[in-house]
Amino acid sequence: MTDARSPRPDQQPGTARVLVGRVVTPTGVLDDGVVALQDGLVAWVGTRAQAADAGYDANLPAGDGATLLPGLVDVHDHGGGGSSFPDATSVDEARVAAREHLHHGTTSLVASLVTAPRDVLLERTANLADLADAGEIVGIHLEGPFLSEVRCGAQNPHDMLEGDPELVRAIAGAARGYLRTMTVAPEVPGVVGAGGVIETLVEVGALPSIGHTDASTEQTEAAIAAGVAALAAAGRPGARLTATHLFNGMRPLHHREPGPIAACLAAAARGELVVELVADGTHLAHGTIRSVVELVGSHVGADGAVAGPDAVALVTDAMAAAGMADGAYELGPMRVTVAHGVARLTEGGSIAGGTYHLLDVVRETVEAGVPLVDAVRAASWTPAGVLGLDDRGGLVAGRRADVVVTDADLRVREVLSAGAPVDLAP
């Protein structure tokens, strides 16, 4: 038996490793908790006082300030470590970005592309499918190309297209089953309607995500209704649409023109949609983060039960500069300058993605006043659910032993993937 900072005594099947510290489960925090791992799975979770009855050493050492989190799940990530998924032309190059985030606690990552010409999208998607085959990522997200030129953000408006279901099918073919989500603007012709992009995305097994849009509330409501109906017709109970980085790249909320934000929040409250938040203190103010979580996020009652909707997924929207120094970078065809940790287009100054790891986003969310259990749930359990990954996302017996061991300030000490320690050496 070892404490959470010690190396695993051996790698033999059947040998349990026991971690001790403050344990964050999907529904609460065990201040003096124990997590037992065996054969790549979480075998048991409880308090030190309960450990002996469960067959574990009653004299386990204290966790020495360790906090145990589930491996984090990022559903929107463009790169890191100096490597960009939209620009990577080989698996090795893309792997650099995936490993950058793995080393900082993101054990399940969806790699995101940006709007680009058809041939580039197909080539990059195929490359990421190879990366997924290698087990480095769990899926692919396309942010475009059916987006609003008015709300293009850090993307190239000249490559944006009207809805094209055949292109969706071609992308899904290149993705070889790994296409998880695609961001679409409801007002773009061909996105909503019979045989349109939203229906086609569901047909190929992906989820529509509302974003980069100047749509009215009514247009957004129609798109959400179309997505919900398509998911129901496809026999995908529990599947929910998402909203790509809510607020960012969207018509602002106004009391006489509520736009897409109001419709997305209402859908999230109804359990039809999960809203992404880039809660890094740059994309969103702390008050916005806190308010949205209180409106539609997970709430844990005094009895430990989750009450109310569970509809917030924290994301990084990270680009190549995550984990890197300030300087010049690229995001697809767009040049980006990072100064004081903030990425902006070199020309125009729009925010151009994030520079945080997901654990940094969790820490920022807690600093915004969100309870630790809710922040962690929004970065693990909820996004795993969005992806249909019911084998991970929480420190729960029977789930994959993806664990992030941090100090009391949520700084990484160790990362375990399916119970195996991740080499954190640069």
C-alpha positions in Angstrom: 0.0 0.0 0.0 1.3 3.4 -0.9 0.2 7.0 -0.5 -0.8 9.1 -3.6 2.7 10.4 -4.3 4.6 7.1 -4.3 5.4 5.0 -7.4 3.2 2.0 -8.1 4.8 -1.0 -6.4 4.3 -3.2 -9.4 2.3 -3.6 -12.6 1.1 -7.2 -12.1 -2.6 -7.9 -12.8 -4.6 -8.3 -9.6 -2.4 -6.1 -7.5 -4.3 -3.1 -6.1 -2.9 0.3 -5.7 -4.4 2.5 -3.0 -4.5 6.3 -3.1 -5.3 8.5 -0.2 -6.3 12.1 0.0 -9.2 14.5 -0.6 -11.3 12.6 -3.1 -13.6 14.4 -5.5 -16.4 12.1 -6.7 -19.2 13.0 -9.1 -21.5 13.9 -6.2 -19.3 15.1 -3.3 -15.9 15.4 -1.7 -14.4 13.0 0.8 -11.9 15.0 2.8 -10.2 11.9 4.1 -10.8 9.5 1.2 -9.4 6.4 -0.3 -9.4 5.2 -3.9 -8.4 1.6 -4.7 -7.3 0.8 -8.3 -7.0 -2.7 -9.7 -6.6 -4.1 -13.2 -7.0 -0.7 -14.8 -10.3 0.1 -13.0 -11.5 1.9 -9.9 -12.1 -1.0 -7.5 -13.4 1.0 -4.4 -14.0 4.5 -3.2 -14.7 5.5 0.4 -13.3 7.1 3.5 -10.2 5.9 5.4 -12.6 4.9 8.3 -14.4 2.6 5.9 -11.3 1.2 4.3 -10.7 -1.7 6.8 -14.2 -3.0 6.4 -13.7 -3.0 2.6 -10.6 -5.1 3.0 -7.9 -2.4 2.8 -5.2 -1.5 5.3 -6.7 0.3 8.2 -3.4 2.1 8.8 -3.1 3.8 5.5 -0.9 6.9 5.6 -2.4 10.3 5.3 -2.6 11.7 1.8 -0.2 14.6 2.6 -2.4 17.3 1.0 -3.2 15.2 -2.1 -6.4 15.8 -4.0 -7.7 13.0 -6.2 -9.7 13.9 -9.3 -11.0 11.8 -12.1 -9.1 12.0 -15.4 -10.4 15.1 -17.1 -12.4 15.0 -20.4 -12.0 17.9 -22.9 -14.5 18.0 -25.8 -13.0 21.1 -27.5 -9.3 21.4 -27.9 -7.2 22.6 -30.9 -3.8 21.9 -29.7 -1.0 22.6 -27.2 2.7 22.1 -26.6 3.5 24.1 -29.8 1.4 21.8 -32.0 -1.9 22.5 -33.6 -4.4 19.9 -34.6 -5.7 21.9 -37.5 -2.1 22.3 -38.8 -0.6 18.9 -38.0 0.1 16.8 -41.1 1.3 13.7 -39.3 0.3 11.6 -36.3 3.5 12.3 -34.6 3.0 16.1 -34.9 -0.6 15.8 -33.6 0.5 13.5 -30.8 2.6 16.4 -29.3 -0.6 18.3 -28.6 -2.4 15.4 -27.2 0.4 14.5 -24.8 0.7 18.1 -23.7 -2.8 17.9 -22.3 -2.4 14.3 -21.0 0.5 15.4 -18.9 -1.7 18.0 -17.3 -4.6 15.7 -16.4 -6.7 15.4 -19.5 -6.9 11.7 -20.0 -9.7 11.8 -22.7 -9.4 14.5 -25.4 -11.4 15.4 -28.5 -9.2 17.0 -31.1 -10.8 20.0 -32.8 -10.3 21.3 -36.3 -11.2 24.7 -37.7 -12.9 25.9 -40.9 -10.7 25.1 -43.9 -11.1 24.1 -47.6 -12.7 20.7 -48.3 -9.5 18.9 -49.1 -7.7 20.2 -46.0 -10.6 19.2 -43.8 -10.6 15.7 -45.2 -6.8 15.3 -44.9 -6.7 16.6 -41.3 -9.7 14.5 -40.3 -8.0 11.4 -41.6 -4.8 12.2 -39.8 -6.7 12.6 -36.5 -8.5 9.3 -37.1 -5.1 7.7 -37.2 -4.3 9.5 -33.9 -7.5 8.1 -32.4 -6.6 4.6 -33.7 -3.4 5.0 -31.7 -5.4 5.7 -28.6 -4.1 9.2 -28.1 -7.6 10.9 -28.5 -11.2 9.8 -28.1 -12.7 11.7 -31.0 -12.8 14.5 -33.5 -14.7 17.8 -33.5 -15.1 20.1 -36.5 -15.6 23.8 -35.7 -17.1 24.6 -39.1 -17.3 25.1 -42.0 -21.0 25.8 -41.8 -20.7 28.9 -39.6 -21.6 32.6 -39.7 -19.2 34.9 -41.3 -20.5 37.7 -39.0 -19.4 35.6 -36.0 -16.4 34.0 -37.4 -14.1 34.8 -34.5 -10.6 33.5 -35.1 -11.7 31.5 -38.2 -11.3 32.3 -41.9 -14.7 33.6 -43.2 -13.7 33.0 -46.8 -13.7 29.2 -46.2 -17.2 29.1 -44.6 -19.9 27.3 -46.6 -23.6 26.8 -46.8 -24.8 23.5 -45.4 -23.6 20.6 -47.4 -24.8 17.1 -46.2 -22.5 15.3 -48.6 -19.5 17.1 -47.2 -20.6 15.9 -43.7 -20.7 12.4 -45.0 -17.3 12.7 -46.6 -15.8 14.0 -43.3 -17.5 11.2 -41.4 -16.0 8.7 -43.8 -12.5 10.2 -43.3 -13.1 10.1 -39.5 -13.8 6.4 -39.6 -16.2 6.5 -36.7 -14.4 9.1 -34.6 -16.4 12.2 -35.6 -18.0 13.2 -32.3 -19.3 16.8 -32.9 -19.6 19.5 -35.4 -20.2 23.2 -34.7 -22.9 24.7 -36.9 -24.7 28.0 -37.2 -28.5 27.6 -37.3 -29.1 30.5 -39.7 -26.8 29.2 -42.4 -28.8 27.8 -45.3 -28.8 24.0 -45.4 -28.1 23.5 -41.7 -31.7 23.1 -40.5 -34.4 21.3 -42.5 -35.2 17.9 -43.9 -32.0 16.2 -45.0 -29.9 19.1 -43.8 -26.6 19.2 -41.9 -28.1 18.7 -38.4 -30.0 15.6 -39.5 -27.0 14.3 -41.4 -24.7 14.7 -38.4 -27.0 12.5 -36.3 -27.3 10.1 -39.2 -23.5 9.6 -39.2 -23.4 9.2 -35.4 -22.2 12.7 -34.5 -23.7 15.5 -32.4 -24.6 19.0 -33.7 -23.2 21.8 -31.7 -24.6 25.4 -31.9 -21.9 28.0 -32.3 -20.3 30.8 -34.2 -23.8 32.1 -34.9 -25.7 35.3 -35.4 -29.0 33.5 -35.2 -32.2 34.7 -33.6 -33.7 32.9 -30.6 -36.3 31.4 -32.9 -33.8 30.1 -35.4 -31.8 28.6 -32.6 -34.8 27.0 -31.1 -35.7 25.5 -34.5 -32.2 24.0 -34.8 -32.3 22.6 -31.3 -35.7 21.1 -31.9 -34.5 19.5 -35.2 -31.5 18.0 -33.4 -33.5 16.6 -30.5 -36.0 15.1 -33.0 -33.2 13.6 -35.1 -31.6 12.0 -32.0 -34.9 10.6 -30.9 -35.6 9.2 -34.3 -32.1 7.6 -34.4 -32.8 5.8 -31.1 -30.1 7.7 -29.1 -31.8 8.2 -25.7 -30.0 10.5 -23.4 -27.9 12.1 -26.2 -27.8 15.9 -26.0 -26.7 18.6 -28.4 -24.0 21.0 -27.3 -23.4 24.7 -27.5 -19.8 25.6 -28.6 -18.2 27.9 -26.1 -21.4 29.7 -25.0 -21.3 33.5 -25.4 -18.1 33.4 -27.4 -18.6 33.6 -31.2 -22.3 34.4 -30.7 -24.7 37.3 -31.0 -24.7 38.9 -27.5 -27.7 38.4 -25.2 -30.0 41.5 -25.3 -33.3 41.8 -23.6 -35.1 42.7 -26.8 -33.0 40.5 -29.1 -32.1 37.5 -26.9 -30.4 35.6 -29.8 -28.8 32.1 -29.5 -27.6 32.4 -25.9 -31.1 32.5 -24.3 -32.3 29.6 -26.4 -29.2 27.5 -25.5 -29.6 28.2 -21.8 -33.3 27.3 -21.9 -32.5 24.0 -23.8 -29.8 23.2 -21.3 -32.3 23.7 -18.4 -34.7 21.3 -20.2 -32.0 18.7 -20.5 -31.7 18.9 -24.3 -28.3 20.5 -24.6 -25.0 20.9 -22.8 -23.3 24.3 -22.8 -19.5 24.5 -23.2 -17.8 27.2 -21.1 -14.2 28.4 -21.7 -13.9 29.3 -18.1 -10.4 30.6 -18.2 -11.0 34.1 -17.0 -10.3 35.6 -20.4 -13.2 34.2 -22.5 -15.7 34.7 -19.7 -15.9 36.8 -16.5 -16.0 35.0 -13.2 -19.6 36.2 -12.7 -20.7 34.7 -16.0 -19.1 31.4 -15.2 -20.7 31.3 -11.7 -24.1 32.4 -13.0 -24.3 29.8 -15.8 -23.3 26.9 -13.4 -26.0 28.1 -11.0 -28.6 28.2 -13.7 -28.0 24.9 -15.5 -25.0 23.2 -14.0 -24.8 20.3 -11.5 -26.0 21.1 -8.0 -25.2 18.7 -5.1 -27.6 18.6 -2.2 -26.8 18.1 1.4 -27.7 14.4 1.1 -25.1 14.0 -1.7 -27.6 13.6 -4.4 -27.4 15.7 -7.6 -30.4 17.9 -8.0 -31.3 19.9 -11.1 -29.8 19.9 -14.5 -26.3 18.8 -15.2 -25.6 20.7 -18.4 -22.2 22.5 -18.3 -19.0 21.1 -19.9 -15.8 23.0 -19.1 -13.5 23.2 -22.2 -10.2 24.7 -23.0 -10.6 25.7 -26.7 -6.8 25.4 -26.4 -4.5 26.2 -29.3 -0.8 25.5 -29.9 0.3 27.9 -27.3 -1.1 25.9 -24.4 1.8 25.2 -22.1 4.1 27.4 -24.1 5.6 30.9 -23.9 4.2 34.0 -25.4 4.9 34.5 -29.1 3.7 34.0 -32.6 1.5 30.9 -33.5 -0.9 29.7 -36.1 -4.5 28.4 -36.0 -5.2 27.0 -39.4 -4.6 29.8 -41.8 -4.8 32.5 -39.2 -1.8 34.1 -37.5 -2.0 34.4 -33.7 -0.1 36.5 -31.2 0.0 35.4 -27.6 0.8 38.1 -25.1 0.5 37.7 -21.3 -1.0 34.2 -21.9 -3.9 35.5 -24.0 -4.1 34.4 -27.7 -5.5 36.9 -30.2 -5.5 37.2 -34.0 -2.4 39.2 -35.1 -4.7 41.1 -37.4 -8.0 42.2 -35.9 -7.3 41.2 -32.2 -10.1 38.7 -31.8 -9.5 36.1 -29.1 -8.0 33.1 -30.9 -8.6 30.1 -28.6 -7.3 29.3 -25.1 -3.9 28.7 -23.6 -5.0 26.8 -20.5 -5.0 23.1 -19.8 -8.3 21.8 -18.5 -7.1 21.5 -15.0 -6.2 25.2 -15.1 -9.8 25.8 -16.2 -11.1 23.8 -13.3 -8.9 25.9 -10.9 -10.2 29.1 -12.5 -13.8 27.9 -12.1 -13.3 27.2 -8.5 -11.7 30.7 -8.0 -14.8 32.1 -9.7 -16.9 30.7 -6.8 -18.1 27.4 -8.2 -17.9 24.5 -5.7 -15.1 22.1 -6.4 -17.4 19.1 -7.0 -19.4 21.0 -9.6 -16.3 22.3 -11.4 -14.7 18.8 -11.5 -18.0 17.2 -12.6 -18.2 19.7 -15.5 -14.8 18.8 -16.6 -15.2 15.0 -16.3 -18.5 13.3 -15.7 -20.7 15.6 -17.9 -18.4 15.7 -20.9 -17.8 12.0 -20.7 -21.6 11.6 -20.8 -21.8 13.9 -23.9 -19.4 11.6 -25.7 -21.3 8.5 -24.6 -18.2 7.3 -22.6 -19.9 5.6 -19.7 -16.6 3.8 -18.7 -14.8 6.9 -17.4 -15.3 10.4 -16.1 -15.6 9.8 -12.4 -14.0 8.1 -9.4 -16.7 5.4 -9.2 -16.2 1.7 -8.7 -16.1 -0.1 -12.1 -15.0 2.9 -14.2 -11.6 3.3 -15.8 -8.8 4.1 -13.4 -8.1 7.6 -14.9 -6.9 9.6 -12.0 -5.3 13.0 -11.5 -3.4 13.4 -8.3 -2.9 17.1 -7.4 -1.8 19.1 -4.4 -4.3 21.1 -2.4 -4.1 23.9 -4.9 -5.0 21.6 -7.8 -1.5 21.5 -9.3 -0.6 18.1 -10.9 1.5 15.6 -9.0 0.7 12.5 -11.0 -1.6 11.3 -13.8 -2.8 7.7 -14.2 -4.4 6.5 -17.4 -6.3 3.2 -16.9 -4.2 2.7 -13.7 -0.9 3.2 -15.4 1.3 6.2 -14.4 1.8 8.7 -17.2 5.4 9.8 -17.6 5.4 13.5 -16.9 9.0 14.1 -17.9 9.3 16.7 -20.7 
